[in-house]
Amino acid sequence: MRRLGTGIGWRPEIADAVERMPGIDWVEVVAENVCPGHLPDSLRRLRERGVTVVPHGVSLGLGGADRPDEGRLRTLAERAEALGSPLVTEHIAFVRAGGPLTASPHLEAGHLLPVPRTRDALDVLCENVRIAQDALPVPLAVENIAALFSWPGEEMTEGQFLYELADRTGVRLLIDVANLHTNHVNRGEDPAKALAELPLEAIAYVHVAGGYERDGVWHDSHAHPVPRPVLDLLTDLAAQVSPPGVLLERDENFPAPAELERELGSIRDAVERGRAAAGPRQAGGGPVTEPRQAGPRQSGHEPACGAVDEVTRQRLALAQTALLSALVAGTPAPEGFDRVRLGVQSRALAAKRAGVVAKVAPELPEILGDLYRPAFLAYAHTHPMTAGYRHDALAFAAHLLRECGVHDPAAHRELREWWLDRSGPEPRSHRPAARLARATRRVLLRR
């Protein structure tokens, strides 16, 4: 596996700081946020300096019951090629449910949700991973995710689930030690046991991130400093295997560049402590433990992962749809789930949805002011997301206009103009009549 070194998640808000940071060997970029034909100047300059760029997907939903969407796979492949990346990464999660398999409305979570650690889910995941591997021009690595709740009736631990996935498909693993800590707090899972069960030689790289605890629930925020327990887990991992790469994730609430550099220094120190504890056993840079034999993907043999029958996919689809419907559409919680935890997750999904819509359509909170957040949360409670966030923003605005939810006449007019400008096949501001009107106004103003 290619050695990556120390990296940081590239985000537009810290692009200039990342370019100036010493000791940055590579960066990771959210795949859905870059366009192959219009790469940000910062990313181009980093690539010209020899900094590796890895696209990190968030919307493929490899753990979902449906087969991976060909269009999403194609765009992920295009980004890998445009960035000259040595690999691409995604998540072991489902992000949508419903549709033809269940004869029910399509639902979008807008978030990474955990798959049940069952044989059915593993079979589906393995086939989905193989479909993705065949469609991508570079190797794929998949990440363990953080979760607020557990599925009832699980048949494997996280470590066992990941081991079988890697063994059956040869896929690489992106191990997020912050997510191991999250699952320790929220689901009572032993992170040391998970590390002991992992196929260490399958690790492509490691994520490190911050979060916070509230009322006994750990929130994987990516907006807070990396806590000591997460750094200790990184040290424990580095004592067992020399990770090819370690990356700091930060998605919002960005601190000063000097603080980010200190966090990167703490990450390097944690890795060095692990290496020192391992001593001469890691002299070759590989795992301390006895490695398993190469998975089928590396050995050239056909994997132990045959085609999944539609009945298995339908069983998983029904279970995931019932859960997602409870989280975003207010239907009853499926039997066996912790209803309190599902309530926490449901509120978190609505809050995230409100925040993302405010980012993709910043005019809405500007127009609505203090009304925006309570109005959106009330809307989200009865209107689950069925497409992307831009569609969600338009649907929310249409709902307010239809229900007369904005009482201030000036704000209502402005909201209506905003919706009309964006709801057609082409923004009204781009149409000839609008361009002529703007030109006329400019002429009149010059008189």
C-alpha positions as a LaTeX table, in Angstrom:
\begin{tabular}{lrrr}
\hline
Residue & $x$ (\AA) & $y$ (\AA) & $z$ (\AA) \\
\hline
Met1 & 0.00 & 0.00 & 0.00 \\
Arg2 & 1.30 & 3.46 & $-0.94$ \\
Arg3 & 2.66 & 5.49 & 1.98 \\
Leu4 & 0.69 & 8.71 & 2.34 \\
Gly5 & 2.11 & 10.30 & 5.50 \\
Thr6 & 0.31 & 13.03 & 7.45 \\
Gly7 & $-2.65$ & 14.79 & 5.87 \\
Ile8 & $-5.62$ & 17.05 & 6.46 \\
Gly9 & $-9.10$ & 17.25 & 5.00 \\
Trp10 & $-9.09$ & 20.01 & 2.38 \\
Arg11 & $-12.01$ & 22.39 & 2.75 \\
Pro12 & $-12.54$ & 25.73 & 0.92 \\
Glu13 & $-12.64$ & 27.60 & 4.25 \\
Ile14 & $-9.07$ & 26.56 & 5.11 \\
Ala15 & $-7.65$ & 26.17 & 1.60 \\
Asp16 & $-5.10$ & 28.99 & 1.97 \\
Ala17 & $-4.00$ & 27.75 & 5.40 \\
Val18 & $-3.54$ & 24.19 & 4.13 \\
Glu19 & $-1.31$ & 25.42 & 1.31 \\
Arg20 & 0.96 & 27.16 & 3.82 \\
Met21 & 1.07 & 24.38 & 6.42 \\
Pro22 & 4.43 & 22.63 & 6.78 \\
Gly23 & 4.57 & 18.85 & 6.73 \\
Ile24 & 1.34 & 18.23 & 4.79 \\
Asp25 & 1.98 & 15.16 & 2.63 \\
Trp26 & $-1.56$ & 14.71 & 1.30 \\
Val27 & $-5.10$ & 16.00 & 1.49 \\
Glu28 & $-8.53$ & 14.44 & 1.24 \\
Val29 & $-11.40$ & 16.21 & $-0.51$ \\
Val30 & $-15.13$ & 15.46 & $-0.35$ \\
Ala31 & $-15.71$ & 13.96 & $-3.80$ \\
Glu32 & $-19.17$ & 15.46 & $-4.27$ \\
Asn33 & $-17.79$ & 18.97 & $-3.66$ \\
Val34 & $-15.37$ & 19.11 & $-6.59$ \\
Cys35 & $-15.97$ & 19.26 & $-10.32$ \\
Pro36 & $-13.34$ & 17.53 & $-12.48$ \\
Gly37 & $-13.39$ & 20.27 & $-15.12$ \\
His38 & $-13.19$ & 23.14 & $-12.61$ \\
Leu39 & $-10.85$ & 22.12 & $-9.82$ \\
Pro40 & $-10.22$ & 24.84 & $-7.21$ \\
Asp41 & $-6.96$ & 26.70 & $-7.78$ \\
Ser42 & $-5.75$ & 25.61 & $-4.36$ \\
Leu43 & $-6.11$ & 21.92 & $-5.21$ \\
Arg44 & $-4.34$ & 22.42 & $-8.53$ \\
Arg45 & $-1.41$ & 24.15 & $-6.82$ \\
Leu46 & $-1.17$ & 21.39 & $-4.21$ \\
Arg47 & $-1.12$ & 18.74 & $-6.92$ \\
Glu48 & 1.59 & 20.65 & $-8.82$ \\
Arg49 & 3.69 & 20.58 & $-5.63$ \\
Gly50 & 3.35 & 16.81 & $-5.52$ \\
Val51 & 0.75 & 16.69 & $-2.72$ \\
Thr52 & $-1.49$ & 13.63 & $-3.12$ \\
Val53 & $-5.24$ & 14.32 & $-3.28$ \\
Val54 & $-7.72$ & 11.57 & $-2.36$ \\
Pro55 & $-11.45$ & 11.92 & $-3.15$ \\
His56 & $-13.68$ & 10.84 & $-0.26$ \\
Gly57 & $-17.26$ & 10.02 & $-1.25$ \\
Val58 & $-20.25$ & 10.46 & 1.04 \\
Ser59 & $-23.31$ & 9.66 & $-1.10$ \\
Leu60 & $-22.74$ & 6.24 & $-2.70$ \\
Gly61 & $-24.50$ & 4.28 & 0.07 \\
Leu62 & $-22.60$ & 1.01 & $-0.38$ \\
Gly63 & $-24.39$ & $-0.46$ & 2.64 \\
Gly64 & $-27.83$ & 0.19 & 1.17 \\
Ala65 & $-30.07$ & $-2.52$ & $-0.24$ \\
Asp66 & $-29.91$ & $-1.19$ & $-3.80$ \\
Arg67 & $-26.96$ & $-1.79$ & $-6.09$ \\
Pro68 & $-24.64$ & 1.23 & $-6.42$ \\
Asp69 & $-25.89$ & 3.86 & $-8.82$ \\
Glu70 & $-23.93$ & 3.79 & $-12.08$ \\
Gly71 & $-23.98$ & 7.57 & $-12.39$ \\
Arg72 & $-22.54$ & 8.11 & $-8.92$ \\
Leu73 & $-19.83$ & 5.54 & $-9.61$ \\
Arg74 & $-19.01$ & 7.24 & $-12.89$ \\
Thr75 & $-18.64$ & 10.66 & $-11.26$ \\
Leu76 & $-16.48$ & 9.20 & $-8.48$ \\
Ala77 & $-14.23$ & 7.58 & $-11.11$ \\
Glu78 & $-13.99$ & 10.90 & $-12.98$ \\
Arg79 & $-12.85$ & 12.68 & $-9.84$ \\
Ala80 & $-10.20$ & 10.07 & $-9.12$ \\
Glu81 & $-8.81$ & 10.44 & $-12.62$ \\
Ala82 & $-8.97$ & 14.25 & $-12.60$ \\
Leu83 & $-7.09$ & 14.38 & $-9.30$ \\
Gly84 & $-4.57$ & 11.67 & $-10.22$ \\
Ser85 & $-5.50$ & 9.87 & $-7.01$ \\
Pro86 & $-3.95$ & 6.55 & $-5.94$ \\
Leu87 & $-7.28$ & 5.42 & $-4.42$ \\
Val88 & $-10.81$ & 6.57 & $-3.59$ \\
Thr89 & $-12.72$ & 6.11 & $-0.35$ \\
Glu90 & $-16.35$ & 5.73 & 0.71 \\
His91 & $-18.33$ & 4.60 & 3.76 \\
Ile92 & $-19.86$ & 1.41 & 5.10 \\
Ala93 & $-23.27$ & 3.01 & 5.47 \\
Phe94 & $-26.67$ & 3.46 & 3.91 \\
Val95 & $-27.87$ & 6.95 & 3.04 \\
Arg96 & $-31.22$ & 6.31 & 1.34 \\
Ala97 & $-34.05$ & 3.76 & 1.34 \\
Gly98 & $-37.44$ & 3.04 & $-0.13$ \\
Gly99 & $-38.13$ & 2.85 & $-3.83$ \\
Pro100 & $-38.89$ & $-0.16$ & $-6.06$ \\
Leu101 & $-37.56$ & $-2.84$ & $-3.72$ \\
Thr102 & $-40.13$ & $-1.87$ & $-1.10$ \\
Ala103 & $-42.81$ & $-0.26$ & $-3.30$ \\
Ser104 & $-42.60$ & 2.79 & $-1.02$ \\
Pro105 & $-41.56$ & 6.43 & $-1.45$ \\
His106 & $-37.88$ & 7.15 & $-1.88$ \\
Leu107 & $-36.27$ & 8.63 & 1.26 \\
Glu108 & $-32.91$ & 10.38 & 1.69 \\
Ala109 & $-31.17$ & 10.49 & 5.06 \\
Gly110 & $-28.69$ & 13.24 & 4.22 \\
His111 & $-26.36$ & 11.40 & 6.60 \\
Leu112 & $-24.38$ & 8.18 & 6.99 \\
Leu113 & $-26.43$ & 5.56 & 8.83 \\
Pro114 & $-25.14$ & 2.22 & 10.18 \\
Val115 & $-25.88$ & $-1.07$ & 8.45 \\
Pro116 & $-26.92$ & $-4.05$ & 10.58 \\
Arg117 & $-24.02$ & $-6.44$ & 11.20 \\
Thr118 & $-25.91$ & $-9.43$ & 9.86 \\
Arg119 & $-25.19$ & $-12.02$ & 7.18 \\
Asp120 & $-27.79$ & $-10.51$ & 4.87 \\
Ala121 & $-26.28$ & $-7.03$ & 5.16 \\
Leu122 & $-22.75$ & $-8.38$ & 4.74 \\
Asp123 & $-23.70$ & $-10.31$ & 1.59 \\
Val124 & $-25.30$ & $-7.22$ & 0.06 \\
Leu125 & $-22.38$ & $-4.99$ & 1.09 \\
Cys126 & $-19.83$ & $-7.40$ & $-0.41$ \\
Glu127 & $-21.61$ & $-7.45$ & $-3.76$ \\
Asn128 & $-22.00$ & $-3.67$ & $-3.76$ \\
Val129 & $-18.31$ & $-3.23$ & $-2.98$ \\
Arg130 & $-17.34$ & $-5.55$ & $-5.82$ \\
Ile131 & $-19.58$ & $-3.60$ & $-8.23$ \\
Ala132 & $-17.86$ & $-0.39$ & $-7.13$ \\
Gln133 & $-14.39$ & $-1.92$ & $-7.41$ \\
Asp134 & $-15.09$ & $-3.02$ & $-10.97$ \\
Ala135 & $-16.30$ & 0.48 & $-11.93$ \\
Leu136 & $-13.43$ & 2.48 & $-10.39$ \\
Pro137 & $-10.04$ & 3.05 & $-12.03$ \\
Val138 & $-8.14$ & 2.89 & $-8.72$ \\
Pro139 & $-8.44$ & 0.81 & $-5.53$ \\
Leu140 & $-11.33$ & 1.44 & $-3.15$ \\
Ala141 & $-11.12$ & 1.79 & 0.62 \\
Val142 & $-14.21$ & 1.86 & 2.85 \\
Glu143 & $-14.63$ & 3.56 & 6.23 \\
Asn144 & $-16.24$ & 2.41 & 9.47 \\
Ile145 & $-18.78$ & 5.00 & 10.58 \\
Ala146 & $-19.92$ & 6.53 & 13.86 \\
Ala147 & $-23.42$ & 5.69 & 15.10 \\
Leu148 & $-25.85$ & 6.90 & 17.75 \\
Phe149 & $-27.75$ & 3.62 & 17.98 \\
Ser150 & $-27.44$ & $-0.14$ & 17.43 \\
Trp151 & $-29.46$ & $-2.52$ & 15.32 \\
Pro152 & $-31.22$ & $-5.32$ & 17.22 \\
Gly153 & $-30.21$ & $-8.89$ & 16.46 \\
Glu154 & $-26.72$ & $-8.22$ & 15.15 \\
Glu155 & $-24.68$ & $-11.34$ & 14.44 \\
Met156 & $-21.13$ & $-9.94$ & 14.39 \\
Thr157 & $-18.93$ & $-7.41$ & 16.13 \\
Glu158 & $-17.61$ & $-4.47$ & 14.14 \\
Gly159 & $-14.17$ & $-6.06$ & 13.89 \\
Gln160 & $-15.59$ & $-9.37$ & 12.64 \\
Phe161 & $-17.80$ & $-7.58$ & 10.12 \\
Leu162 & $-14.88$ & $-5.57$ & 8.73 \\
Tyr163 & $-12.60$ & $-8.60$ & 8.66 \\
Glu164 & $-15.06$ & $-10.65$ & 6.62 \\
Leu165 & $-15.72$ & $-7.74$ & 4.26 \\
Ala166 & $-12.00$ & $-7.30$ & 3.56 \\
Asp167 & $-11.43$ & $-11.05$ & 3.32 \\
Arg168 & $-14.25$ & $-11.64$ & 0.84 \\
Thr169 & $-13.66$ & $-8.62$ & $-1.41$ \\
Gly170 & $-10.03$ & $-7.60$ & $-0.92$ \\
Val171 & $-11.24$ & $-4.03$ & $-0.30$ \\
Arg172 & $-8.98$ & $-1.74$ & 1.71 \\
Leu173 & $-10.13$ & $-0.24$ & 5.00 \\
Leu174 & $-10.17$ & 3.38 & 6.08 \\
Ile175 & $-10.20$ & 3.11 & 9.87 \\
Asp176 & $-11.61$ & 6.12 & 11.72 \\
Val177 & $-10.39$ & 5.92 & 15.32 \\
Ala178 & $-12.74$ & 8.77 & 16.28 \\
Asn179 & $-15.64$ & 6.61 & 15.11 \\
Leu180 & $-14.35$ & 3.70 & 17.21 \\
His181 & $-14.45$ & 6.04 & 20.22 \\
Thr182 & $-17.96$ & 7.23 & 19.27 \\
Asn183 & $-19.22$ & 3.67 & 19.13 \\
His184 & $-17.56$ & 2.93 & 22.46 \\
Val185 & $-19.53$ & 5.75 & 24.15 \\
Asn186 & $-22.81$ & 5.31 & 22.27 \\
Arg187 & $-22.99$ & 1.54 & 21.79 \\
Gly188 & $-20.76$ & 0.20 & 24.54 \\
Glu189 & $-18.35$ & $-1.40$ & 22.07 \\
Asp190 & $-14.77$ & $-2.12$ & 23.09 \\
Pro191 & $-12.42$ & $-0.28$ & 20.69 \\
Ala192 & $-9.46$ & $-2.44$ & 21.75 \\
Lys193 & $-11.40$ & $-5.55$ & 20.74 \\
Ala194 & $-12.31$ & $-3.96$ & 17.41 \\
Leu195 & $-8.65$ & $-3.16$ & 16.73 \\
Ala196 & $-7.62$ & $-6.69$ & 17.69 \\
Glu197 & $-10.11$ & $-8.18$ & 15.23 \\
Leu198 & $-9.23$ & $-5.95$ & 12.27 \\
Pro199 & $-7.19$ & $-7.19$ & 9.30 \\
Leu200 & $-4.40$ & $-4.70$ & 9.96 \\
Glu201 & $-2.62$ & $-5.17$ & 6.64 \\
Ala202 & $-5.81$ & $-4.08$ & 4.83 \\
Ile203 & $-5.66$ & $-0.57$ & 6.32 \\
Ala204 & $-5.28$ & 2.12 & 3.64 \\
Tyr205 & $-5.16$ & 5.04 & 6.08 \\
Val206 & $-6.62$ & 6.40 & 9.31 \\
His207 & $-9.02$ & 9.24 & 10.13 \\
Val208 & $-8.79$ & 11.32 & 13.29 \\
Ala209 & $-11.47$ & 13.85 & 14.29 \\
Gly210 & $-13.03$ & 15.65 & 17.23 \\
Gly211 & $-16.47$ & 15.64 & 18.80 \\
Tyr212 & $-18.27$ & 16.27 & 22.07 \\
Glu213 & $-20.37$ & 14.43 & 24.63 \\
Arg214 & $-23.82$ & 15.59 & 25.74 \\
Asp215 & $-26.20$ & 13.67 & 28.01 \\
Gly216 & $-24.21$ & 10.48 & 27.62 \\
Val217 & $-24.18$ & 10.65 & 23.80 \\
Trp218 & $-21.01$ & 11.28 & 21.81 \\
His219 & $-21.55$ & 13.50 & 18.76 \\
Asp220 & $-18.98$ & 13.02 & 16.01 \\
Ser221 & $-19.06$ & 16.69 & 15.06 \\
His222 & $-15.79$ & 17.19 & 13.14 \\
Ala223 & $-16.00$ & 20.68 & 14.62 \\
His224 & $-14.13$ & 20.28 & 17.92 \\
Pro225 & $-10.56$ & 19.49 & 18.97 \\
Val226 & $-9.42$ & 15.86 & 18.88 \\
Pro227 & $-9.87$ & 14.47 & 22.42 \\
Arg228 & $-7.27$ & 12.46 & 24.29 \\
Pro229 & $-9.16$ & 9.11 & 24.08 \\
Val230 & $-9.09$ & 9.34 & 20.27 \\
Leu231 & $-5.36$ & 10.08 & 20.24 \\
Asp232 & $-4.82$ & 7.15 & 22.61 \\
Leu233 & $-6.68$ & 4.87 & 20.19 \\
Leu234 & $-4.41$ & 6.11 & 17.40 \\
Thr235 & $-1.39$ & 5.23 & 19.55 \\
Asp236 & $-2.82$ & 1.76 & 20.22 \\
Leu237 & $-3.35$ & 1.24 & 16.49 \\
Ala238 & 0.14 & 2.50 & 15.62 \\
Ala239 & 1.59 & 0.05 & 18.16 \\
Gln240 & 0.09 & $-2.79$ & 16.11 \\
Val241 & 0.63 & $-1.55$ & 12.56 \\
Ser242 & 2.41 & 1.35 & 10.89 \\
Pro243 & $-0.53$ & 3.14 & 9.19 \\
Pro244 & 0.22 & 4.20 & 5.61 \\
Gly245 & $-1.42$ & 7.54 & 6.28 \\
Val246 & $-3.16$ & 9.50 & 9.03 \\
Leu247 & $-5.50$ & 12.41 & 8.33 \\
Leu248 & $-7.14$ & 15.11 & 10.45 \\
Glu249 & $-10.79$ & 15.80 & 9.58 \\
Arg250 & $-12.37$ & 19.18 & 10.33 \\
Asp251 & $-15.59$ & 20.23 & 8.62 \\
Glu252 & $-16.66$ & 23.42 & 10.39 \\
Asn253 & $-15.93$ & 25.76 & 13.29 \\
Phe254 & $-12.40$ & 26.03 & 11.91 \\
Pro255 & $-9.79$ & 27.26 & 14.37 \\
Ala256 & $-6.78$ & 29.40 & 13.56 \\
Pro257 & $-4.17$ & 27.73 & 11.32 \\
Ala258 & $-1.76$ & 27.52 & 14.27 \\
Glu259 & $-4.30$ & 25.44 & 16.20 \\
Leu260 & $-4.74$ & 23.06 & 13.27 \\
Glu261 & $-0.97$ & 22.69 & 13.06 \\
Arg262 & $-0.86$ & 21.87 & 16.80 \\
Glu263 & $-3.50$ & 19.19 & 16.29 \\
Leu264 & $-1.48$ & 17.71 & 13.45 \\
Gly265 & 1.54 & 17.73 & 15.75 \\
Ser266 & $-0.44$ & 15.86 & 18.41 \\
Ile267 & $-1.43$ & 13.28 & 15.80 \\
Arg268 & 2.19 & 12.77 & 14.75 \\
Asp269 & 3.19 & 12.42 & 18.40 \\
Ala270 & 0.46 & 9.80 & 18.99 \\
Val271 & 1.71 & 7.76 & 16.05 \\
Glu272 & 5.32 & 8.01 & 17.24 \\
Arg273 & 4.35 & 6.84 & 20.72 \\
Gly274 & 2.74 & 3.79 & 19.18 \\
Arg275 & 5.77 & 3.04 & 17.05 \\
Ala276 & 8.03 & 3.41 & 20.07 \\
Ala277 & 5.86 & 1.00 & 22.04 \\
Ala278 & 6.05 & $-1.52$ & 19.19 \\
Gly279 & 9.84 & $-1.22$ & 19.05 \\
Pro280 & 11.76 & $-3.37$ & 16.59 \\
Arg281 & 8.65 & $-5.39$ & 15.70 \\
Gln282 & 7.64 & $-2.57$ & 13.34 \\
Ala283 & 11.05 & $-2.11$ & 11.76 \\
Gly284 & 9.64 & $-3.19$ & 8.41 \\
Gly285 & 6.65 & $-0.85$ & 8.69 \\
Gly286 & 4.08 & $-3.66$ & 8.56 \\
Pro287 & 1.70 & $-5.14$ & 11.09 \\
Val288 & 3.00 & $-6.44$ & 14.38 \\
Thr289 & 0.54 & $-9.31$ & 14.33 \\
Glu290 & 0.82 & $-12.25$ & 11.96 \\
Pro291 & $-0.76$ & $-11.11$ & 8.66 \\
Arg292 & $-3.61$ & $-13.04$ & 7.13 \\
Gln293 & $-3.19$ & $-14.32$ & 3.59 \\
Ala294 & $-3.84$ & $-11.86$ & 0.79 \\
Gly295 & $-7.53$ & $-11.34$ & 0.04 \\
Pro296 & $-8.98$ & $-12.50$ & $-3.25$ \\
Arg297 & $-8.71$ & $-9.05$ & $-4.81$ \\
Gln298 & $-4.91$ & $-9.08$ & $-4.43$ \\
Ser299 & $-4.37$ & $-12.80$ & $-5.14$ \\
Gly300 & $-6.22$ & $-12.80$ & $-8.44$ \\
His301 & $-8.68$ & $-15.51$ & $-7.36$ \\
Glu302 & $-12.43$ & $-15.08$ & $-7.58$ \\
Pro303 & $-13.79$ & $-13.81$ & $-4.22$ \\
Ala304 & $-16.04$ & $-15.74$ & $-1.91$ \\
Cys305 & $-18.79$ & $-13.25$ & $-2.69$ \\
Gly306 & $-21.38$ & $-14.48$ & $-5.16$ \\
Ala307 & $-24.43$ & $-12.70$ & $-6.50$ \\
Val308 & $-27.05$ & $-11.77$ & $-3.92$ \\
Asp309 & $-30.61$ & $-12.87$ & $-4.62$ \\
Glu310 & $-33.35$ & $-10.24$ & $-4.72$ \\
Val311 & $-35.10$ & $-11.71$ & $-1.67$ \\
Thr312 & $-32.05$ & $-10.93$ & 0.48 \\
Arg313 & $-31.87$ & $-7.40$ & $-0.89$ \\
Gln314 & $-35.59$ & $-6.94$ & $-0.29$ \\
Arg315 & $-35.32$ & $-8.08$ & 3.34 \\
Leu316 & $-32.58$ & $-5.54$ & 3.94 \\
Ala317 & $-34.50$ & $-2.87$ & 2.03 \\
Leu318 & $-37.61$ & $-3.33$ & 4.18 \\
Ala319 & $-35.59$ & $-3.11$ & 7.40 \\
Gln320 & $-33.66$ & 0.00 & 6.30 \\
Thr321 & $-36.78$ & 1.72 & 4.97 \\
Ala322 & $-38.68$ & 1.14 & 8.22 \\
Leu323 & $-35.78$ & 2.60 & 10.19 \\
Leu324 & $-35.23$ & 5.61 & 7.95 \\
Ser325 & $-38.96$ & 6.33 & 7.86 \\
Ala326 & $-38.99$ & 6.41 & 11.66 \\
Leu327 & $-36.05$ & 8.82 & 11.64 \\
Val328 & $-37.24$ & 11.28 & 8.99 \\
Ala329 & $-40.98$ & 10.75 & 8.47 \\
Gly330 & $-42.27$ & 10.25 & 12.00 \\
Thr331 & $-43.46$ & 6.66 & 11.60 \\
Pro332 & $-43.22$ & 4.31 & 14.62 \\
Ala333 & $-39.80$ & 2.99 & 15.58 \\
Pro334 & $-39.20$ & $-0.59$ & 14.40 \\
Glu335 & $-39.28$ & $-3.22$ & 17.12 \\
Gly336 & $-36.09$ & $-3.72$ & 19.09 \\
Phe337 & $-34.59$ & $-0.26$ & 18.60 \\
Asp338 & $-33.85$ & 2.14 & 21.44 \\
Arg339 & $-36.55$ & 4.75 & 20.91 \\
Val340 & $-34.71$ & 7.40 & 22.91 \\
Arg341 & $-31.59$ & 7.01 & 20.77 \\
Leu342 & $-33.66$ & 7.09 & 17.60 \\
Gly343 & $-35.17$ & 10.36 & 18.83 \\
Val344 & $-31.68$ & 11.80 & 19.32 \\
Gln345 & $-30.73$ & 10.67 & 15.81 \\
Ser346 & $-33.92$ & 12.07 & 14.32 \\
Arg347 & $-33.33$ & 15.50 & 15.85 \\
Ala348 & $-29.69$ & 15.43 & 14.76 \\
Leu349 & $-30.70$ & 14.62 & 11.17 \\
Ala350 & $-33.19$ & 17.50 & 11.09 \\
Ala351 & $-30.63$ & 19.92 & 12.55 \\
Lys352 & $-27.98$ & 18.82 & 10.04 \\
Arg353 & $-30.48$ & 19.18 & 7.22 \\
Ala354 & $-31.33$ & 22.73 & 8.30 \\
Gly355 & $-27.63$ & 23.59 & 8.48 \\
Val356 & $-26.75$ & 22.16 & 5.09 \\
Val357 & $-29.72$ & 23.83 & 3.38 \\
Ala358 & $-28.58$ & 27.12 & 4.92 \\
Lys359 & $-25.17$ & 26.58 & 3.31 \\
Val360 & $-26.36$ & 25.58 & $-0.17$ \\
Ala361 & $-29.03$ & 28.33 & $-0.17$ \\
Pro362 & $-27.65$ & 31.07 & 2.13 \\
Glu363 & $-30.29$ & 33.50 & 0.86 \\
Leu364 & $-32.99$ & 31.64 & 2.81 \\
Pro365 & $-31.71$ & 32.46 & 6.34 \\
Glu366 & $-30.93$ & 35.98 & 5.10 \\
Ile367 & $-34.50$ & 36.46 & 3.88 \\
Leu368 & $-36.22$ & 34.71 & 6.79 \\
Gly369 & $-33.95$ & 35.82 & 9.64 \\
Asp370 & $-34.81$ & 34.25 & 13.00 \\
Leu371 & $-37.79$ & 32.49 & 11.40 \\
Tyr372 & $-35.56$ & 30.25 & 9.27 \\
Arg373 & $-34.48$ & 27.56 & 11.73 \\
Pro374 & $-37.78$ & 26.92 & 13.58 \\
Ala375 & $-39.68$ & 27.06 & 10.29 \\
Phe376 & $-37.33$ & 24.58 & 8.63 \\
Leu377 & $-37.36$ & 22.16 & 11.57 \\
Ala378 & $-41.17$ & 22.22 & 11.58 \\
Tyr379 & $-41.16$ & 21.60 & 7.83 \\
Ala380 & $-38.64$ & 18.74 & 8.14 \\
His381 & $-40.80$ & 17.00 & 10.74 \\
Thr382 & $-43.52$ & 16.33 & 8.16 \\
His383 & $-41.57$ & 16.52 & 4.88 \\
Pro384 & $-38.76$ & 13.96 & 4.58 \\
Met385 & $-36.01$ & 14.65 & 2.08 \\
Thr386 & $-36.49$ & 12.78 & $-1.19$ \\
Ala387 & $-33.68$ & 14.27 & $-3.28$ \\
Gly388 & $-30.62$ & 16.48 & $-2.78$ \\
Tyr389 & $-30.22$ & 19.53 & $-0.58$ \\
Arg390 & $-30.80$ & 22.06 & $-3.38$ \\
His391 & $-34.10$ & 20.42 & $-4.18$ \\
Asp392 & $-34.84$ & 20.46 & $-0.45$ \\
Ala393 & $-34.24$ & 24.21 & $-0.28$ \\
Leu394 & $-36.65$ & 24.84 & $-3.16$ \\
Ala395 & $-39.29$ & 22.55 & $-1.68$ \\
Phe396 & $-39.03$ & 24.31 & 1.69 \\
Ala397 & $-39.46$ & 27.74 & 0.10 \\
Ala398 & $-42.42$ & 26.50 & $-1.95$ \\
His399 & $-43.98$ & 25.11 & 1.23 \\
Leu400 & $-43.68$ & 28.44 & 3.03 \\
Leu401 & $-45.18$ & 30.31 & 0.08 \\
Arg402 & $-48.01$ & 27.80 & $-0.29$ \\
Glu403 & $-48.86$ & 27.81 & 3.42 \\
Cys404 & $-48.41$ & 31.59 & 3.82 \\
Gly405 & $-45.72$ & 30.85 & 6.38 \\
Val406 & $-44.01$ & 34.25 & 6.00 \\
His407 & $-46.13$ & 37.08 & 7.41 \\
Asp408 & $-43.77$ & 39.96 & 6.64 \\
Pro409 & $-44.87$ & 41.21 & 3.17 \\
Ala410 & $-41.35$ & 42.30 & 2.15 \\
Ala411 & $-39.82$ & 38.96 & 3.17 \\
His412 & $-42.66$ & 37.10 & 1.40 \\
Arg413 & $-42.00$ & 39.00 & $-1.84$ \\
Glu414 & $-38.27$ & 38.40 & $-1.60$ \\
Leu415 & $-38.78$ & 34.71 & $-0.91$ \\
Arg416 & $-41.16$ & 34.42 & $-3.86$ \\
Glu417 & $-38.65$ & 36.12 & $-6.16$ \\
Trp418 & $-35.90$ & 33.80 & $-4.94$ \\
Trp419 & $-38.03$ & 30.70 & $-5.54$ \\
Leu420 & $-39.16$ & 31.86 & $-9.00$ \\
Asp421 & $-35.57$ & 32.61 & $-9.96$ \\
Arg422 & $-34.42$ & 29.07 & $-9.13$ \\
Ser423 & $-37.39$ & 26.81 & $-9.71$ \\
Gly424 & $-37.37$ & 26.83 & $-13.51$ \\
Pro425 & $-35.05$ & 24.95 & $-15.88$ \\
Glu426 & $-32.91$ & 28.10 & $-16.08$ \\
Pro427 & $-32.54$ & 30.83 & $-13.43$ \\
Arg428 & $-34.64$ & 33.85 & $-14.37$ \\
Ser429 & $-31.58$ & 36.02 & $-13.78$ \\
His430 & $-29.88$ & 34.23 & $-16.71$ \\
Arg431 & $-32.73$ & 34.73 & $-19.19$ \\
Pro432 & $-32.55$ & 37.35 & $-21.99$ \\
Ala433 & $-35.40$ & 39.46 & $-20.57$ \\
Ala434 & $-33.73$ & 39.61 & $-17.18$ \\
Arg435 & $-30.38$ & 40.51 & $-18.77$ \\
Leu436 & $-32.09$ & 43.26 & $-20.81$ \\
Ala437 & $-33.80$ & 44.61 & $-17.68$ \\
Arg438 & $-30.50$ & 44.74 & $-15.82$ \\
Ala439 & $-28.80$ & 46.49 & $-18.75$ \\
Thr440 & $-31.65$ & 49.04 & $-18.91$ \\
Arg441 & $-31.33$ & 49.76 & $-15.20$ \\
Arg442 & $-27.58$ & 50.31 & $-15.60$ \\
Val443 & $-28.19$ & 52.79 & $-18.43$ \\
Leu444 & $-30.80$ & 54.68 & $-16.44$ \\
Leu445 & $-28.52$ & 54.86 & $-13.41$ \\
Arg446 & $-25.75$ & 56.42 & $-15.50$ \\
Arg447 & $-27.99$ & 59.25 & $-16.67$ \\
\hline
\end{tabular}
